[in-house]
Amino acid sequence: MKKIILFFVILAVGVGIAGFWYYQQNFYSKESLKLEILSQENADLLEEIEYIVKYKNNGNIRVEEPELIFEYPEYSIVSDEKPLRQNFGVEDLGEAIYPGEERTFKFKARLLGKEGEAKIAKAWLNYRPKNLKAKYESATTFTTIINKVPLTFEFDIPSKIESEKEIKFRINYFSIAEYPLSDLRVKILYPDNFEFIQSEPKAMEKTEWDINVLNKAGGGRIEITGKLFGEIGEQKIFQAELGTWRKGEFILLKQAFQGVEIIKPSLFMSQQINGNPEYVANPGDQLHYEIFFKNVGEQALTNLFLVSKLEGRPFDFTSIKATNGSFEPGDNSIVFDWQKIPELQFLDAQKEGKIEFWIKLKDEWEIRNLEDKNPVLKNKIYLSQWQEFTTKVNTKLAIEQKAYFEEESAADTYTVMWQVKNYYNPVENVKVKAILPLNVNLTGKIFPEEQIEKFAFDSESREIVWEIGNMEMGQGILDTLISPNIAFQIELFPVDELQEGEPIEIIREARITGDDTWTEQIVFGISPSIDTGE
């Protein structure tokens, strides 16, 4: 029995020694073959980038039957319409990769995707170490983040909308990408209770539009007409997507969101300015005040007098005109008595009368500090008792348009500069628009860079749109608040011989608009057109 046990022990040891020897002869670590991808970690949409695939045999055993596979990131644009997955066999790599041997392969592509999206390139190397039957595989990846999408894609829509009222709004798009985009599509998701009426261009199923090609410095817009229903104060969100089609799949490139609020319609008041009970004043306005008074009691009223006391820095008190009233400059009050106003002498039950006067607002007034924002006009009326009415005053938005000539070989070149100012109230959804004449084109040079994504151009209507966004009160006026500015280059091409020697228009008037957050009104300013004679 002891001999049998001893035999099995010796046999086990012999098998173990043989197995270890076999393992030593056949062992191979795939770490010996280094495979890596080198490229840039960040890239803009459609920017051409290069991937360098590199391998090196760091072991002391040659590897045979090599096969390299490289796969571009999903939806990449590759020159010559090469496949996104490329294979290289022994005819490209040779029969074997010898110890110490290294090689590199280069691949160029343009990436498609939205801002912040990770695009992953992959590589594999299959091979068989010498004297082994087993196949090995080394694999690696490289991730590039899409840093910026050089496309403008924005809503042009009022921030406040009355329920059931027909509205028109736009989706603007513009490209400064170096490479043309094709097979684009715009999709929109309307808020609940939106009624689509029509669009220009016509929509597919009311929600989608195709854009064939979008070249550098090219753009356009989609105009939609509809009605929005909702409760007063309710918030609604419009959402849109810009993308491209690749092999039947929609690749999202840019998104836009715009919130709107349902507001109540105008209400009747006992005071009207310029015929409007809810008038919102503008700097420089001529105001026609009408004060209505009605006897809601059961007895007639006699021998009344009415006092209108005005307060507000925008008032130009030297301009007051009150035919049937008397005005004391220091007191800023206008007094109307029964001797001149028949309805104040005798006002029967349920009857109504009125007084009126005119006053102008200053074109500008001093902004002392940030506390001067949101100006109001106060009219304190006394007729048996005091009652105060307030009128909000819009901000003043200003745009200054200048052009500087630069002579180049191909055409006369100008740099157009837009400088903007906002005076009295915070403003949202600020934008500047201007039309380029037919013989004027953009060159694509726009500065500063941070404003490029806010710049759009519609090639058909020739309209430029600069989406500024929000502006603080006093921006461009107070030294502590810098205002955004933009400059862009244009080319003027030869015109008809009949116009030679005559000033030629190079850009039409620039119009700035915005939503005044204080008055809830759209405000605007205009800078005149520019021609070659200036």
C-alpha positions as CSV (number, residue, x, y, z in Angstrom):
1,M,0.0,0.0,0.0
2,K,2.9,2.3,0.9
3,K,4.5,1.6,-2.5
4,I,1.2,2.5,-4.3
5,I,0.9,5.8,-2.4
6,L,4.6,6.6,-3.1
7,F,4.0,5.9,-6.8
8,F,1.1,8.4,-7.1
9,V,3.1,11.1,-5.2
10,I,6.0,10.7,-7.6
11,L,3.6,10.8,-10.6
12,A,1.9,14.0,-9.3
13,V,5.2,15.7,-8.9
14,G,6.3,14.7,-12.3
15,V,3.1,15.9,-13.9
16,G,3.4,19.2,-12.0
17,I,7.0,19.7,-13.2
18,A,6.0,18.9,-16.8
19,G,3.1,21.3,-16.6
20,F,5.2,24.1,-15.3
21,W,7.8,23.5,-18.0
22,Y,5.0,23.6,-20.7
23,Y,3.5,26.8,-19.2
24,Q,6.9,28.4,-19.2
25,Q,7.4,27.5,-22.9
26,N,3.9,28.7,-23.9
27,F,3.4,31.7,-21.7
28,Y,3.0,35.1,-23.5
29,S,1.8,38.4,-22.0
30,K,-0.1,40.7,-24.3
31,E,1.3,43.6,-22.3
32,S,4.4,43.1,-24.3
33,L,2.6,44.6,-27.4
34,K,1.7,48.2,-26.7
35,L,-1.1,49.7,-28.7
36,E,-2.2,53.4,-28.3
37,I,-4.2,56.2,-30.0
38,L,-2.9,59.7,-29.9
39,S,-5.1,62.7,-30.8
40,Q,-6.6,65.9,-29.4
41,E,-8.8,65.8,-26.3
42,N,-11.1,68.6,-27.5
43,A,-12.4,69.7,-30.9
44,D,-15.0,71.9,-32.4
45,L,-17.9,70.5,-34.5
46,L,-16.6,69.6,-38.0
47,E,-13.0,70.6,-37.1
48,E,-10.7,68.2,-38.9
49,I,-8.6,66.2,-36.4
50,E,-6.0,63.4,-36.8
51,Y,-5.8,60.1,-35.0
52,I,-2.4,58.5,-34.7
53,V,-2.5,54.8,-34.0
54,K,0.8,53.5,-32.7
55,Y,2.0,50.0,-31.8
56,K,5.3,48.6,-30.5
57,N,6.5,45.1,-29.7
58,N,8.2,45.6,-26.3
59,G,8.7,41.8,-25.8
60,N,11.4,39.4,-27.0
61,I,9.1,37.3,-29.1
62,R,7.9,38.2,-32.5
63,V,4.2,38.1,-33.2
64,E,2.8,36.8,-36.4
65,E,-0.3,37.2,-38.6
66,P,-1.0,40.7,-37.3
67,E,-4.3,42.4,-38.1
68,L,-5.0,46.1,-37.2
69,I,-8.6,47.5,-37.0
70,F,-9.4,51.2,-36.5
71,E,-12.9,52.5,-35.9
72,Y,-13.7,56.2,-36.2
73,P,-16.1,57.8,-33.7
74,E,-19.7,57.3,-34.5
75,Y,-21.1,59.5,-37.3
76,S,-17.6,60.9,-38.2
77,I,-17.2,62.5,-41.6
78,V,-14.2,60.9,-43.4
79,S,-12.7,62.0,-46.7
80,D,-13.2,59.9,-49.8
81,E,-16.2,58.3,-48.1
82,K,-14.0,55.8,-46.4
83,P,-15.8,53.3,-44.1
84,L,-15.8,54.2,-40.4
85,R,-14.2,50.8,-39.7
86,Q,-10.9,50.1,-41.5
87,N,-8.9,46.8,-41.5
88,F,-5.2,46.3,-42.2
89,G,-3.8,42.8,-42.7
90,V,-0.4,41.2,-43.4
91,E,-0.2,43.0,-46.8
92,D,-0.2,46.3,-44.8
93,L,1.6,45.3,-41.6
94,G,3.9,42.5,-42.9
95,E,4.1,38.8,-41.9
96,A,5.2,39.6,-38.3
97,I,6.0,42.3,-35.8
98,Y,9.5,41.8,-34.5
99,P,10.8,42.6,-31.0
100,G,11.5,46.4,-30.8
101,E,9.5,47.1,-34.0
102,E,7.0,50.0,-33.9
103,R,4.7,51.6,-36.5
104,T,2.2,54.4,-36.7
105,F,-0.9,54.9,-38.9
106,K,-2.8,58.2,-39.3
107,F,-6.5,58.8,-39.8
108,K,-8.3,62.1,-40.3
109,A,-11.9,62.8,-39.6
110,R,-14.5,65.6,-38.8
111,L,-16.7,64.9,-35.7
112,L,-20.4,65.3,-35.6
113,G,-22.3,65.7,-32.3
114,K,-23.6,68.2,-29.8
115,E,-21.6,70.4,-27.5
116,G,-20.0,68.4,-24.6
117,E,-20.6,65.1,-26.3
118,A,-17.8,62.4,-26.0
119,K,-16.7,60.9,-29.3
120,I,-14.7,57.6,-29.0
121,A,-12.2,56.2,-31.5
122,K,-11.2,52.5,-31.1
123,A,-8.4,50.3,-32.2
124,W,-7.7,46.6,-32.0
125,L,-4.6,44.5,-32.9
126,N,-5.0,40.8,-33.4
127,Y,-1.9,38.5,-33.6
128,R,-0.4,35.2,-32.7
129,P,2.9,34.9,-30.8
130,K,5.5,32.7,-32.4
131,N,5.3,29.0,-31.6
132,L,1.8,29.5,-30.0
133,K,-1.5,28.5,-31.5
134,A,-3.5,30.9,-29.3
135,K,-4.6,34.3,-30.8
136,Y,-4.2,37.4,-28.8
137,E,-5.9,40.8,-29.0
138,S,-4.8,44.2,-27.8
139,A,-7.4,47.0,-27.7
140,T,-7.4,50.7,-26.8
141,T,-9.7,53.8,-27.2
142,F,-9.4,57.6,-27.3
143,T,-12.0,60.1,-26.3
144,T,-12.5,63.5,-27.8
145,I,-15.0,66.0,-26.4
146,I,-16.8,68.3,-28.8
147,N,-15.9,71.6,-27.2
148,K,-17.9,74.0,-29.3
149,V,-20.6,73.9,-31.9
150,P,-20.0,77.0,-34.2
151,L,-23.7,77.3,-35.0
152,T,-26.3,79.9,-34.0
153,F,-29.7,78.4,-33.3
154,E,-32.1,80.6,-31.4
155,F,-35.8,81.5,-31.0
156,D,-36.9,85.0,-31.8
157,I,-40.2,85.1,-29.8
158,P,-41.8,87.6,-27.4
159,S,-41.3,86.7,-23.7
160,K,-44.9,87.5,-22.9
161,I,-47.9,86.5,-25.0
162,E,-51.6,87.0,-24.7
163,S,-53.8,83.9,-24.6
164,E,-55.7,83.1,-27.8
165,K,-53.9,86.0,-29.7
166,E,-52.3,85.1,-33.0
167,I,-48.5,85.4,-32.8
168,K,-45.6,85.1,-35.2
169,F,-42.2,83.9,-34.1
170,R,-39.0,82.8,-35.7
171,I,-36.2,80.2,-35.4
172,N,-32.9,81.7,-36.6
173,Y,-29.9,79.6,-37.6
174,F,-26.4,80.6,-38.8
175,S,-23.1,78.8,-39.3
176,I,-19.5,79.8,-39.0
177,A,-18.2,76.3,-39.3
178,E,-15.3,75.9,-41.8
179,Y,-17.0,72.8,-43.3
180,P,-20.4,72.8,-45.0
181,L,-23.3,71.0,-43.3
182,S,-25.8,69.0,-45.4
183,D,-29.0,67.1,-44.8
184,L,-30.0,69.3,-41.9
185,R,-33.3,69.2,-40.2
186,V,-35.0,71.5,-37.7
187,K,-37.5,70.0,-35.3
188,I,-39.8,71.9,-32.9
189,L,-41.7,70.8,-29.8
190,Y,-44.5,73.2,-29.1
191,P,-45.9,73.7,-25.5
192,D,-49.3,72.3,-24.6
193,N,-52.3,74.1,-26.1
194,F,-50.4,75.6,-29.0
195,E,-52.4,75.9,-32.3
196,F,-50.2,75.8,-35.4
197,I,-51.6,78.0,-38.3
198,Q,-48.8,78.2,-40.9
199,S,-45.1,78.5,-41.4
200,E,-42.6,79.9,-44.0
201,P,-41.1,77.7,-45.4
202,K,-43.8,75.1,-45.2
203,A,-43.4,72.5,-42.5
204,M,-43.6,68.7,-42.6
205,E,-46.3,67.6,-40.2
206,K,-46.2,71.2,-38.7
207,T,-43.0,70.4,-36.7
208,E,-40.1,69.7,-39.1
209,W,-38.2,71.6,-41.8
210,D,-35.3,70.4,-44.0
211,I,-32.2,72.5,-44.8
212,N,-30.3,71.2,-47.7
213,V,-26.9,72.8,-47.2
214,L,-25.5,75.3,-44.7
215,N,-22.2,76.9,-45.7
216,K,-19.9,79.1,-43.7
217,A,-21.4,82.5,-43.0
218,G,-24.7,81.2,-44.3
219,G,-28.0,81.1,-42.4
220,G,-31.7,81.4,-42.6
221,R,-34.9,81.4,-40.5
222,I,-38.2,79.7,-40.1
223,E,-41.3,81.8,-39.3
224,I,-44.2,80.2,-37.6
225,T,-47.7,81.6,-37.0
226,G,-50.0,80.2,-34.3
227,K,-52.0,80.8,-31.2
228,L,-51.1,79.9,-27.6
229,F,-53.8,79.1,-25.1
230,G,-53.4,79.2,-21.3
231,E,-54.1,80.8,-17.9
232,I,-52.8,84.2,-17.0
233,G,-49.4,83.8,-15.4
234,E,-48.8,80.3,-16.9
235,Q,-45.3,79.6,-18.2
236,K,-44.9,77.8,-21.5
237,I,-41.7,76.4,-23.1
238,F,-40.8,76.2,-26.8
239,Q,-38.1,73.7,-27.7
240,A,-36.3,73.2,-31.0
241,E,-33.5,71.0,-32.3
242,L,-31.1,71.3,-35.2
243,G,-29.5,68.1,-36.4
244,T,-28.3,66.2,-39.4
245,W,-29.2,62.8,-40.9
246,R,-26.6,60.0,-41.1
247,K,-27.6,56.6,-42.3
248,G,-31.2,57.1,-41.3
249,E,-30.4,58.4,-37.9
250,F,-30.9,62.0,-36.6
251,I,-27.7,63.4,-35.0
252,L,-28.5,66.3,-32.7
253,L,-26.1,69.3,-33.1
254,K,-27.8,72.2,-31.3
255,Q,-30.9,72.8,-29.1
256,A,-32.8,76.0,-28.3
257,F,-35.3,76.7,-25.5
258,Q,-37.5,79.8,-25.0
259,G,-39.9,80.4,-22.2
260,V,-43.0,82.6,-22.5
261,E,-45.6,83.8,-20.0
262,I,-49.3,84.1,-20.6
263,I,-50.4,87.7,-19.7
264,K,-53.7,89.3,-19.2
265,P,-55.1,91.8,-21.8
266,S,-55.5,95.6,-21.2
267,L,-57.8,96.7,-18.4
268,F,-60.0,99.9,-18.2
269,M,-58.7,102.6,-15.9
270,S,-59.9,106.1,-15.0
271,Q,-56.8,107.6,-16.4
272,Q,-55.7,107.4,-20.0
273,I,-52.4,108.6,-21.6
274,N,-52.4,109.0,-25.3
275,G,-55.8,107.3,-25.4
276,N,-54.5,104.2,-23.6
277,P,-55.5,103.3,-20.0
278,E,-52.4,101.2,-19.6
279,Y,-49.9,103.3,-21.5
280,V,-46.2,102.7,-21.1
281,A,-44.2,105.8,-21.7
282,N,-41.0,106.2,-23.7
283,P,-38.2,108.7,-23.2
284,G,-39.0,111.8,-25.4
285,D,-42.8,111.0,-25.5
286,Q,-45.4,113.7,-25.8
287,L,-48.1,112.6,-23.2
288,H,-51.7,113.5,-23.5
289,Y,-53.3,112.9,-20.1
290,E,-57.1,112.4,-19.9
291,I,-58.6,112.1,-16.4
292,F,-62.1,110.6,-16.4
293,F,-64.3,111.1,-13.4
294,K,-67.7,109.5,-12.9
295,N,-70.3,110.1,-10.2
296,V,-71.2,106.6,-9.0
297,G,-73.5,107.9,-6.2
298,E,-77.1,108.8,-6.2
299,Q,-76.8,112.6,-5.6
300,A,-75.5,115.3,-7.9
301,L,-72.1,116.9,-7.0
302,T,-71.5,120.6,-7.4
303,N,-68.6,123.1,-7.3
304,L,-65.8,120.6,-7.4
305,F,-62.1,121.1,-8.1
306,L,-59.5,118.6,-9.3
307,V,-55.8,118.7,-8.6
308,S,-53.3,116.7,-10.6
309,K,-49.9,116.5,-8.9
310,L,-47.1,115.1,-11.1
311,E,-43.9,113.3,-9.8
312,G,-41.1,111.7,-11.8
313,R,-37.6,112.7,-13.0
314,P,-38.5,111.9,-16.7
315,F,-41.0,114.8,-16.7
316,D,-40.1,118.0,-18.5
317,F,-42.2,120.4,-16.4
318,T,-41.5,123.3,-18.7
319,S,-43.6,121.7,-21.4
320,I,-46.9,121.5,-19.6
321,K,-50.0,122.7,-21.5
322,A,-53.4,122.7,-19.7
323,T,-56.0,124.9,-21.4
324,N,-58.5,124.8,-18.6
325,G,-56.1,124.4,-15.7
326,S,-53.6,126.5,-13.8
327,F,-50.0,125.3,-13.1
328,E,-47.6,126.3,-10.4
329,P,-44.0,125.3,-11.5
330,G,-42.5,124.8,-8.0
331,D,-45.4,122.6,-6.9
332,N,-45.7,120.6,-10.2
333,S,-49.5,120.6,-9.7
334,I,-52.2,121.4,-12.1
335,V,-55.5,122.7,-10.6
336,F,-58.9,122.5,-12.4
337,D,-61.9,124.2,-10.8
338,W,-65.6,124.3,-11.4
339,Q,-65.5,127.8,-12.9
340,K,-63.8,126.5,-16.1
341,I,-65.0,122.9,-16.2
342,P,-68.8,122.5,-16.5
343,E,-68.7,118.8,-15.3
344,L,-67.0,120.0,-12.1
345,Q,-69.7,122.7,-11.6
346,F,-72.5,120.1,-11.8
347,L,-72.0,116.4,-12.1
348,D,-75.2,114.4,-11.9
349,A,-75.4,110.8,-10.6
350,Q,-73.9,108.2,-13.0
351,K,-72.6,110.9,-15.3
352,E,-68.9,111.2,-16.4
353,G,-66.6,114.1,-17.2
354,K,-63.0,114.5,-17.9
355,I,-60.0,117.0,-17.8
356,E,-56.9,116.9,-20.0
357,F,-53.4,118.3,-20.3
358,W,-50.2,117.7,-22.2
359,I,-46.6,117.2,-21.0
360,K,-43.4,116.0,-22.6
361,L,-40.8,113.6,-21.3
362,K,-37.1,114.3,-21.5
363,D,-35.2,112.5,-24.2
364,E,-32.6,111.5,-21.6
365,W,-32.0,112.2,-17.9
366,E,-29.0,111.5,-15.7
367,I,-28.4,108.0,-14.3
368,R,-26.8,108.6,-10.9
369,N,-26.5,105.0,-9.8
370,L,-28.1,101.5,-10.1
371,E,-30.9,102.6,-7.8
372,D,-32.2,104.9,-10.6
373,K,-33.6,101.9,-12.5
374,N,-37.3,101.2,-13.2
375,P,-38.6,104.8,-13.5
376,V,-42.2,105.6,-13.0
377,L,-44.5,108.6,-13.6
378,K,-46.8,109.4,-10.7
379,N,-50.1,111.3,-11.0
380,K,-51.7,111.9,-7.7
381,I,-55.3,113.0,-8.3
382,Y,-57.4,114.8,-5.7
383,L,-61.2,114.9,-6.3
384,S,-62.8,114.8,-2.9
385,Q,-60.1,112.3,-2.0
386,W,-56.6,111.3,-3.1
387,Q,-56.0,108.6,-5.7
388,E,-52.6,107.8,-7.2
389,F,-51.9,106.4,-10.7
390,T,-48.5,105.2,-11.8
391,T,-47.1,104.8,-15.3
392,K,-44.0,102.8,-16.1
393,V,-41.3,104.2,-18.4
394,N,-39.5,102.1,-20.9
395,T,-35.8,102.0,-21.0
396,K,-33.9,103.6,-23.8
397,L,-32.1,101.1,-26.1
398,A,-29.5,102.7,-28.4
399,I,-27.5,101.2,-31.2
400,E,-24.6,103.0,-33.0
401,Q,-23.6,101.7,-36.4
402,K,-20.3,102.6,-37.9
403,A,-18.3,101.3,-40.9
404,Y,-14.6,101.5,-41.6
405,F,-13.2,101.1,-45.1
406,E,-10.4,98.5,-45.7
407,E,-9.1,98.2,-49.3
408,E,-8.3,94.6,-50.4
409,S,-7.5,93.1,-53.7
410,A,-10.7,91.3,-54.6
411,A,-13.3,93.8,-53.4
412,D,-13.9,96.9,-51.3
413,T,-14.0,95.7,-47.7
414,Y,-15.6,97.4,-44.7
415,T,-15.6,96.5,-41.0
416,V,-19.0,97.3,-39.5
417,M,-19.1,98.0,-35.8
418,W,-22.2,97.9,-33.6
419,Q,-22.1,99.5,-30.2
420,V,-25.1,99.2,-27.9
421,K,-26.3,101.0,-24.8
422,N,-29.2,100.4,-22.3
423,Y,-30.3,103.2,-20.1
424,Y,-33.0,102.8,-17.4
425,N,-34.3,99.2,-17.0
426,P,-32.9,95.7,-17.3
427,V,-33.7,94.2,-20.7
428,E,-34.0,90.6,-21.9
429,N,-34.0,89.0,-25.3
430,V,-32.0,91.9,-26.8
431,K,-31.2,91.6,-30.5
432,V,-29.9,93.8,-33.3
433,K,-31.1,93.4,-36.9
434,A,-30.0,94.9,-40.2
435,I,-30.3,94.2,-43.9
436,L,-27.3,93.8,-46.2
437,P,-27.9,95.1,-49.8
438,L,-27.7,92.5,-52.6
439,N,-24.2,93.6,-53.6
440,V,-22.8,93.2,-50.1
441,N,-21.6,89.9,-48.6
442,L,-20.3,88.8,-45.3
443,T,-16.7,87.5,-45.3
444,G,-17.2,85.4,-42.2
445,K,-14.8,87.4,-40.0
446,I,-16.6,88.3,-36.8
447,F,-15.1,89.6,-33.5
448,P,-14.9,89.3,-30.6
449,E,-15.0,85.5,-30.6
450,E,-17.4,85.2,-27.7
451,Q,-20.1,87.0,-29.8
452,I,-19.8,84.6,-32.8
453,E,-22.3,82.1,-31.7
454,K,-24.8,84.9,-31.2
455,F,-24.5,86.1,-34.8
456,A,-26.9,84.9,-37.6
457,F,-27.5,85.7,-41.2
458,D,-30.4,84.8,-43.4
459,S,-29.1,84.4,-47.0
460,E,-32.5,84.9,-48.6
461,S,-33.9,88.0,-46.7
462,R,-30.3,89.3,-46.3
463,E,-31.1,90.0,-42.6
464,I,-28.3,89.9,-40.0
465,V,-29.4,89.1,-36.4
466,W,-27.2,89.6,-33.4
467,E,-28.6,87.9,-30.3
468,I,-27.2,89.8,-27.4
469,G,-29.4,88.3,-24.7
470,N,-29.8,90.2,-21.4
471,M,-28.6,93.8,-20.6
472,E,-28.4,95.4,-17.2
473,M,-29.7,98.9,-16.5
474,G,-27.0,101.5,-17.3
475,Q,-24.9,99.1,-19.4
476,G,-22.8,101.2,-21.7
477,I,-23.7,104.3,-19.7
478,L,-22.3,103.7,-16.2
479,D,-18.5,103.2,-16.1
480,T,-18.9,100.1,-14.0
481,L,-21.0,98.3,-16.6
482,I,-19.4,97.4,-19.9
483,S,-21.7,96.9,-22.9
484,P,-21.3,94.1,-25.5
485,N,-20.1,95.2,-28.9
486,I,-19.5,93.3,-32.1
487,A,-17.7,93.9,-35.4
488,F,-18.0,92.0,-38.7
489,Q,-16.4,92.3,-42.1
490,I,-18.4,92.8,-45.3
491,E,-17.4,93.0,-49.0
492,L,-18.9,95.5,-51.5
493,F,-18.9,94.2,-55.0
494,P,-19.1,96.3,-58.2
495,V,-22.5,97.9,-59.0
496,D,-24.2,99.1,-62.2
497,E,-22.2,101.7,-64.2
498,L,-25.0,104.2,-63.7
499,Q,-24.2,104.3,-60.0
500,E,-20.6,105.0,-60.4
501,G,-19.6,108.2,-58.5
502,E,-22.8,108.0,-56.4
503,P,-22.8,106.9,-52.8
504,I,-23.6,103.2,-52.5
505,E,-25.5,101.8,-49.5
506,I,-23.4,99.2,-47.8
507,I,-25.7,98.3,-44.9
508,R,-29.2,99.5,-44.0
509,E,-30.5,100.8,-40.7
510,A,-29.6,98.8,-37.6
511,R,-32.5,98.2,-35.3
512,I,-32.1,97.1,-31.7
513,T,-35.0,95.5,-29.8
514,G,-35.5,94.0,-26.4
515,D,-38.0,93.0,-23.7
516,D,-38.1,95.6,-20.9
517,T,-38.4,93.5,-17.7
518,W,-39.9,96.5,-15.8
519,T,-42.6,97.6,-18.3
520,E,-43.0,94.2,-20.0
521,Q,-42.9,96.0,-23.3
522,I,-40.7,95.6,-26.4
523,V,-38.4,98.6,-26.8
524,F,-36.2,99.5,-29.7
525,G,-33.6,101.9,-31.1
526,I,-32.4,102.7,-34.6
527,S,-29.1,103.7,-36.2
528,P,-29.3,105.0,-39.8
529,S,-28.0,103.2,-42.8
530,I,-24.4,103.7,-44.1
531,D,-23.2,104.3,-47.6
532,T,-19.9,104.8,-49.3
533,G,-20.2,108.5,-49.1
534,E,-19.9,108.6,-45.3
